[in-house]
């Protein structure tokens, strides 16, 4: 299943899967926490997810070979 996530959204989702907080993700990308919240809302909307854990679970189920430990390029 393709959720049409942008590369940034996929990377944010990978960091969420690794357990990073919004603040940590913002610091890694040199963005504001508000911008990260916007990316997360977009991820939730595109995936029809209710929570961070739900989004990660949905993505894992539809992409079984996904490695959350790697940032995408």
Secondary structure by P-SEA (a helix, b strand, c coil): ccccccaaaaaaaaaaaacccaaaaaaaacccaaaaaaaaaaaaaaaccccaaaaaaaaaaaccccccccccc
